[in-house]
């Protein structure tokens, strides 16, 4: 796990980079150079006029200015006294970006084989990237809405832009990316079902690299691994560590019929903190309250030391960070399993693309296979509880729904005449 790869410093030569700082000055200079170059360069017949090119490029500069001036200062990391220390470059965000580039790259390769120019693929990739990130992040924020009831609407909107800190849900990304891609296809008069077949492997390779980002961040983690299988230990302060602390598993407690307190203790593991506290099966675990201990972290960028207050049968016991385990219990490497799964599906779908005799089949098969594998992968994860009164997670419920839709779609396509928009046999 390596959540933060590096920091872009808050100041350079004593001047802030973000907000009304050096980056904004650099943007203004770059925009001025671009305007002068656009007005003075020679044009060939058929090119857009300077005025048209300036108007088409203006939104890009305005968005970049807004991000540098207002968004980046909000996502800088600050120390406890409120002083910003810089913009963290998260492993999660880097892997998501690499996934997007890899997806666009292999789609360009396949598009070239079909006679589709790279500019069309790049434009499609850009639209789907924006739609996918927006959909994935919005799905995550809505899914976790009740986890932060104290946030007001302004802070929730700011939270949507914190892409480097994890929190992208693949199903929201697929929906957002497909909607944006469909709009682009309409504007460019591209066949939608054929284009869906074209981009399917790109989605999967992007997901494969994105799951490595999940591993670096610590999200989408697996359940406690008690068998002699590959396992990962996460450090104190990580998401899996905090989840195990919250449930009591890190303390050596198993509850009857529930994943988190309050509840009746079913089992105490030998050698655990719970055994040292002389708790017994049958006692009631009333509450586990954990948070920052108030001690100074080892460095400004380290997570704050934790303390845990546990109430059993009305009696409170407190452990400081030095008394708590230094790392989590072994967990199933669900992120690695998911990454390998998506990579294998990418290779399979890549080989499948030329074979069907109808457009849309490859894409629907990819959806169906991913839904099946995702349903199974959820069995080794423990970061989500069952929904709608069932033991199925939200991802499993969506997998069932998307799998059924893909199956019905394949039956519908089977009734349609054969034929494809592009010559895949070539």
C-alpha positions as CSV (number, residue, x, y, z in Angstrom):
1,X,0.0,0.0,0.0
2,X,1.3,3.4,-1.0
3,X,-1.5,6.0,-0.8
4,X,0.6,9.1,-1.5
5,X,3.4,8.9,-4.1
6,X,4.7,12.4,-3.7
7,X,3.7,16.0,-2.9
8,X,3.7,19.0,-5.2
9,X,4.8,21.7,-2.8
10,X,2.5,24.5,-1.8
11,X,5.1,27.1,-2.6
12,X,7.9,27.5,-5.1
13,X,10.5,30.2,-4.5
14,X,8.3,31.4,-1.6
15,X,5.3,32.0,-3.9
16,X,2.1,29.8,-3.8
17,X,1.6,27.5,-6.8
18,X,-2.2,27.1,-6.5
19,X,-5.0,29.6,-6.4
20,X,-3.8,33.1,-7.4
21,X,-0.2,31.9,-7.7
22,X,2.4,30.7,-10.1
23,X,0.3,28.2,-12.0
24,X,-2.4,30.8,-12.7
25,X,0.4,33.2,-14.1
26,X,1.7,30.3,-16.2
27,X,-1.8,29.6,-17.6
28,X,-2.3,33.3,-18.5
29,X,1.0,33.4,-20.3
30,X,0.3,30.2,-22.1
31,X,-3.2,31.4,-23.1
32,X,-1.7,34.7,-24.4
33,X,0.9,32.8,-26.5
34,X,-1.8,30.5,-27.9
35,X,-4.0,33.5,-28.9
36,X,-1.1,35.2,-30.7
37,X,-0.1,32.0,-32.4
38,X,-3.7,31.3,-33.5
39,X,-4.1,34.8,-34.9
40,X,-0.8,34.9,-36.8
41,X,-0.2,31.4,-38.1
42,X,-0.8,30.7,-41.8
43,X,-3.8,28.6,-42.7
44,X,-4.6,26.2,-45.4
45,X,-8.0,26.2,-47.3
46,X,-10.8,24.6,-45.4
47,X,-9.4,25.2,-41.9
48,X,-11.5,27.0,-39.3
49,X,-11.2,30.8,-39.0
50,X,-9.1,32.3,-36.2
51,X,-12.2,33.5,-34.5
52,X,-13.9,30.1,-34.6
53,X,-10.7,28.4,-33.2
54,X,-10.5,30.9,-30.4
55,X,-14.1,30.4,-29.4
56,X,-13.7,26.6,-29.5
57,X,-10.6,26.7,-27.3
58,X,-11.9,29.3,-24.8
59,X,-13.9,26.8,-22.7
60,X,-10.7,24.6,-22.2
61,X,-8.8,27.6,-20.9
62,X,-11.6,28.7,-18.6
63,X,-12.0,25.2,-17.1
64,X,-8.2,25.0,-16.5
65,X,-8.2,28.4,-14.9
66,X,-11.2,27.5,-12.6
67,X,-9.4,24.2,-11.6
68,X,-6.1,25.9,-10.8
69,X,-7.7,28.9,-9.0
70,X,-10.6,27.3,-7.0
71,X,-10.4,23.5,-7.1
72,X,-6.7,22.7,-6.4
73,X,-6.5,24.9,-3.3
74,X,-9.4,23.0,-1.8
75,X,-7.7,19.6,-2.2
76,X,-4.3,20.6,-0.9
77,X,-3.3,18.6,2.2
78,X,-3.1,20.7,5.4
79,X,-1.4,20.0,8.7
80,X,-3.5,20.2,12.0
81,X,-2.9,23.9,12.3
82,X,-4.5,24.5,8.9
83,X,-1.3,25.3,7.0
84,X,-1.3,23.7,3.5
85,X,1.8,21.5,2.7
86,X,1.1,20.8,-0.9
87,X,-1.0,18.8,-3.4
88,X,-0.7,15.1,-2.8
89,X,-0.3,12.9,-5.9
90,X,-2.1,9.7,-4.9
91,X,-1.3,6.3,-6.2
92,X,-5.0,5.8,-6.8
93,X,-5.3,8.8,-9.1
94,X,-2.1,7.9,-11.0
95,X,-3.3,4.4,-11.7
96,X,-6.7,5.6,-12.8
97,X,-5.0,8.0,-15.2
98,X,-2.7,5.2,-16.5
99,X,-5.8,3.1,-17.0
100,X,-7.5,5.8,-19.0
101,X,-4.4,6.2,-21.2
102,X,-4.0,2.5,-21.7
103,X,-7.7,2.1,-22.6
104,X,-7.5,4.9,-25.2
105,X,-4.2,3.5,-26.5
106,X,-5.4,-0.1,-27.2
107,X,-8.6,1.4,-28.7
108,X,-6.5,3.5,-31.1
109,X,-4.6,0.3,-32.1
110,X,-7.8,-1.6,-32.9
111,X,-9.4,1.5,-34.5
112,X,-6.4,1.8,-36.9
113,X,-7.0,-1.8,-37.9
114,X,-10.5,-0.9,-38.8
115,X,-9.5,2.3,-40.7
116,X,-10.7,4.7,-37.9
117,X,-8.4,7.7,-37.5
118,X,-6.8,8.2,-34.1
119,X,-8.3,11.7,-33.6
120,X,-11.8,10.2,-33.5
121,X,-10.7,7.7,-30.9
122,X,-9.0,10.4,-28.8
123,X,-12.1,12.5,-28.9
124,X,-14.3,9.6,-28.0
125,X,-11.9,8.7,-25.2
126,X,-11.9,12.2,-23.8
127,X,-15.7,12.4,-23.7
128,X,-15.9,8.9,-22.1
129,X,-13.2,9.8,-19.6
130,X,-15.1,12.9,-18.4
131,X,-18.4,11.1,-18.3
132,X,-16.9,8.0,-16.7
133,X,-15.1,9.9,-13.9
134,X,-18.1,12.0,-13.3
135,X,-20.4,9.0,-13.1
136,X,-18.0,6.9,-11.0
137,X,-17.4,9.7,-8.5
138,X,-21.1,10.8,-8.3
139,X,-22.1,7.2,-7.7
140,X,-19.6,6.9,-4.9
141,X,-20.6,10.2,-3.2
142,X,-24.3,9.2,-3.3
143,X,-23.5,5.7,-2.1
144,X,-21.5,7.2,0.9
145,X,-23.9,10.1,1.4
146,X,-25.0,9.0,4.9
147,X,-21.4,8.3,6.0
148,X,-20.7,12.0,6.4
149,X,-24.0,13.6,7.6
150,X,-22.2,16.7,8.9
151,X,-21.1,17.9,5.5
152,X,-23.0,20.7,3.9
153,X,-23.9,20.9,0.2
154,X,-20.8,23.1,-0.6
155,X,-18.4,20.6,0.9
156,X,-20.2,17.7,-0.7
157,X,-19.7,19.4,-4.1
158,X,-16.0,19.9,-3.3
159,X,-15.8,16.3,-2.3
160,X,-16.8,15.2,-5.8
161,X,-13.6,16.7,-7.2
162,X,-11.3,14.9,-4.8
163,X,-10.5,12.2,-7.4
164,X,-7.0,11.5,-6.2
165,X,-8.2,10.2,-2.8
166,X,-10.0,7.2,-4.1
167,X,-13.7,6.6,-4.4
168,X,-14.7,5.8,-8.0
169,X,-17.4,3.1,-8.4
170,X,-16.9,1.2,-11.6
171,X,-20.7,0.8,-12.3
172,X,-21.2,4.6,-12.1
173,X,-18.1,5.0,-14.4
174,X,-19.6,2.6,-17.0
175,X,-22.9,4.3,-17.0
176,X,-21.4,7.8,-17.2
177,X,-18.8,6.8,-19.8
178,X,-21.4,5.1,-22.0
179,X,-23.8,8.1,-21.9
180,X,-21.0,10.5,-22.8
181,X,-19.8,8.1,-25.5
182,X,-23.3,7.8,-27.0
183,X,-23.6,11.6,-27.2
184,X,-20.2,11.7,-28.9
185,X,-21.2,9.0,-31.4
186,X,-24.4,10.9,-32.2
187,X,-22.4,14.1,-32.9
188,X,-19.8,12.3,-35.0
189,X,-22.3,10.0,-36.7
190,X,-20.6,6.8,-35.4
191,X,-22.5,3.6,-35.1
192,X,-23.2,3.2,-31.4
193,X,-23.3,-0.6,-31.1
194,X,-20.2,-1.0,-33.2
195,X,-18.4,1.7,-31.2
196,X,-19.4,-0.1,-28.0
197,X,-17.7,-3.3,-29.3
198,X,-14.6,-1.2,-30.1
199,X,-14.2,0.3,-26.7
200,X,-15.0,-2.8,-24.5
201,X,-11.3,-3.9,-24.1
202,X,-10.3,-0.4,-23.3
203,X,-12.8,-0.3,-20.4
204,X,-11.4,-3.5,-19.0
205,X,-7.7,-2.6,-19.2
206,X,-8.6,0.7,-17.5
207,X,-10.4,-1.3,-14.8
208,X,-7.4,-3.6,-14.4
209,X,-5.0,-0.8,-13.7
210,X,-7.5,1.1,-11.6
211,X,-7.7,-1.9,-9.2
212,X,-4.0,-1.5,-8.6
213,X,-4.9,2.0,-7.6
214,X,-7.4,0.5,-5.1
215,X,-4.6,-1.6,-3.7
216,X,-2.4,1.5,-3.2
217,X,-5.2,3.4,-1.6
218,X,-6.4,0.5,0.6
219,X,-10.1,0.6,-0.6
220,X,-12.1,-2.3,-2.1
221,X,-10.4,-4.6,0.5
222,X,-11.0,-8.3,1.1
223,X,-12.2,-10.0,4.2
224,X,-10.0,-11.5,6.9
225,X,-8.0,-14.4,5.4
226,X,-7.9,-17.3,7.9
227,X,-6.8,-20.0,5.4
228,X,-3.3,-20.7,4.0
229,X,-3.8,-18.4,1.0
230,X,-2.2,-15.2,-0.3
231,X,-3.0,-12.3,2.1
232,X,-2.1,-8.7,2.7
233,X,-1.5,-6.8,5.9
234,X,-2.4,-3.1,5.8
235,X,-0.8,-0.5,8.1
236,X,-2.4,1.3,11.0
237,X,-4.7,4.1,9.8
238,X,-5.5,2.5,6.5
239,X,-9.1,1.8,5.5
240,X,-9.0,-2.0,6.1
241,X,-7.3,-1.4,9.5
242,X,-9.9,1.1,10.6
243,X,-12.7,-1.2,9.4
244,X,-11.4,-4.1,11.4
245,X,-11.0,-1.9,14.4
246,X,-14.6,-0.7,14.0
247,X,-16.0,-4.2,13.9
248,X,-13.9,-5.5,16.8
249,X,-12.1,-8.1,14.6
250,X,-8.7,-6.3,15.2
251,X,-9.2,-6.7,18.9
252,X,-10.0,-10.4,18.6
253,X,-13.8,-10.2,18.9
254,X,-16.4,-12.1,16.9
255,X,-20.0,-11.1,17.3
256,X,-23.2,-13.1,17.0
257,X,-25.3,-12.3,13.9
258,X,-23.8,-8.8,13.2
259,X,-20.7,-7.3,11.7
260,X,-20.3,-4.4,14.1
261,X,-21.4,-3.4,17.6
262,X,-23.6,-3.4,19.5
263,X,-23.9,-7.1,19.8
264,X,-23.2,-10.2,21.9
265,X,-19.6,-11.6,21.8
266,X,-19.6,-15.0,20.2
267,X,-15.9,-15.7,20.4
268,X,-12.7,-14.3,21.8
269,X,-9.5,-15.2,19.8
270,X,-6.5,-16.4,21.9
271,X,-3.7,-14.0,22.4
272,X,-5.8,-11.0,21.3
273,X,-6.3,-7.7,23.1
274,X,-9.8,-8.8,24.0
275,X,-8.4,-11.9,25.8
276,X,-5.9,-9.7,27.6
277,X,-8.8,-7.6,28.8
278,X,-10.4,-10.8,30.1
279,X,-13.6,-10.5,28.1
280,X,-15.7,-13.6,27.6
281,X,-18.1,-15.0,25.1
282,X,-21.6,-14.1,26.1
283,X,-20.8,-10.6,27.2
284,X,-22.3,-7.6,25.4
285,X,-20.1,-5.4,23.3
286,X,-21.8,-2.1,23.6
287,X,-19.6,0.3,21.6
288,X,-16.2,0.8,19.9
289,X,-15.3,4.4,19.7
290,X,-12.0,5.1,17.9
291,X,-10.3,8.2,16.6
292,X,-7.2,10.3,16.8
293,X,-5.4,9.9,20.1
294,X,-4.2,13.5,20.2
295,X,-0.5,12.5,19.9
296,X,1.6,14.0,17.2
297,X,2.2,11.9,14.1
298,X,5.7,10.9,13.1
299,X,5.5,13.4,10.2
300,X,3.0,16.0,8.9
301,X,2.1,13.5,6.1
302,X,1.6,10.5,8.4
303,X,-1.8,9.5,9.6
304,X,-2.6,10.6,13.2
305,X,-2.1,7.9,15.9
306,X,-5.3,6.2,17.0
307,X,-6.8,5.3,20.3
308,X,-9.8,3.0,20.9
309,X,-12.4,3.2,23.6
310,X,-14.3,-0.1,24.0
311,X,-17.4,-0.6,26.2
312,X,-18.2,-4.1,27.3
313,X,-21.1,-4.7,29.7
314,X,-21.0,-1.0,30.6
315,X,-17.2,-1.1,31.4
316,X,-14.9,1.1,29.4
317,X,-11.4,0.1,28.3
318,X,-9.0,2.4,26.4
319,X,-6.0,1.5,24.3
320,X,-3.6,4.0,22.9
321,X,-1.9,3.7,19.5
322,X,1.2,2.1,20.9
323,X,-0.9,-0.7,22.5
324,X,-2.9,-1.4,19.3
325,X,-1.7,-3.7,16.6
326,X,0.8,-2.1,14.1
327,X,-1.0,-3.6,11.1
328,X,-4.3,-5.1,10.1
329,X,-5.2,-8.8,10.2
330,X,-4.4,-10.6,7.0
331,X,-6.9,-9.8,4.3
332,X,-7.7,-11.5,1.0
333,X,-5.9,-9.5,-1.9
334,X,-9.3,-8.8,-3.5
335,X,-7.8,-5.8,-5.5
336,X,-5.2,-8.0,-7.1
337,X,-7.8,-10.7,-7.9
338,X,-10.0,-8.0,-9.5
339,X,-7.1,-6.6,-11.5
340,X,-6.1,-10.0,-12.9
341,X,-9.8,-10.7,-13.6
342,X,-10.2,-7.5,-15.6
343,X,-6.9,-8.1,-17.5
344,X,-7.9,-11.6,-18.5
345,X,-11.4,-10.4,-19.6
346,X,-9.6,-7.7,-21.6
347,X,-7.5,-10.2,-23.5
348,X,-10.5,-12.5,-24.0
349,X,-12.7,-9.7,-25.4
350,X,-9.9,-8.5,-27.6
351,X,-9.8,-11.9,-29.2
352,X,-13.6,-12.1,-29.4
353,X,-14.1,-8.7,-31.2
354,X,-13.7,-9.9,-34.8
355,X,-15.8,-13.1,-34.3
356,X,-19.5,-12.1,-33.8
357,X,-21.6,-11.5,-36.9
358,X,-23.6,-8.7,-35.3
359,X,-22.6,-5.4,-33.7
360,X,-23.1,-5.1,-30.0
361,X,-22.5,-8.8,-29.2
362,X,-18.9,-8.3,-28.0
363,X,-19.9,-5.4,-25.7
364,X,-22.8,-7.4,-24.1
365,X,-20.6,-10.5,-23.7
366,X,-18.1,-8.3,-21.9
367,X,-20.8,-6.9,-19.6
368,X,-22.1,-10.4,-18.9
369,X,-18.7,-11.9,-18.1
370,X,-17.8,-8.9,-15.9
371,X,-21.1,-9.1,-14.0
372,X,-20.5,-12.8,-13.3
373,X,-16.9,-12.4,-12.2
374,X,-17.7,-9.3,-10.1
375,X,-20.5,-11.2,-8.3
376,X,-18.0,-13.9,-7.3
377,X,-15.2,-11.5,-6.4
378,X,-17.6,-9.8,-3.9
379,X,-17.5,-13.0,-1.9
380,X,-14.0,-12.3,-0.7
381,X,-14.6,-8.6,0.0
382,X,-15.8,-7.2,3.3
383,X,-16.0,-3.4,2.7
384,X,-19.7,-3.4,1.9
385,X,-22.7,-4.8,3.8
386,X,-25.7,-6.6,2.4
387,X,-28.5,-4.4,1.0
388,X,-32.3,-4.5,0.7
389,X,-32.6,-7.0,3.5
390,X,-30.3,-9.5,1.7
391,X,-26.7,-10.7,2.1
392,X,-26.0,-9.3,-1.4
393,X,-23.9,-6.2,-1.6
394,X,-24.9,-3.3,-3.9
395,X,-22.3,-4.4,-6.4
396,X,-23.7,-7.9,-6.5
397,X,-27.3,-6.6,-6.9
398,X,-26.1,-4.4,-9.8
399,X,-24.2,-7.4,-11.2
400,X,-27.3,-9.4,-11.3
401,X,-29.3,-6.6,-12.9
402,X,-26.6,-5.8,-15.5
403,X,-26.1,-9.5,-16.3
404,X,-29.8,-10.0,-16.9
405,X,-29.9,-6.9,-19.2
406,X,-26.9,-8.1,-21.1
407,X,-28.4,-11.6,-21.5
408,X,-31.7,-10.1,-22.8
409,X,-29.7,-7.8,-25.1
410,X,-27.9,-10.8,-26.6
411,X,-31.2,-12.5,-27.3
412,X,-32.6,-9.4,-29.0
413,X,-29.4,-9.1,-31.1
414,X,-29.7,-12.8,-32.1
415,X,-33.0,-12.0,-33.8
416,X,-31.5,-9.2,-35.9
417,X,-30.1,-9.6,-39.4
418,X,-26.4,-10.3,-39.6
419,X,-24.0,-7.6,-40.5
420,X,-21.4,-5.3,-39.0
421,X,-20.7,-1.6,-39.6
422,X,-16.9,-2.2,-39.9
423,X,-14.9,-4.9,-41.6
424,X,-13.5,-6.7,-38.6
425,X,-12.3,-9.6,-40.7
426,X,-9.6,-7.4,-42.2
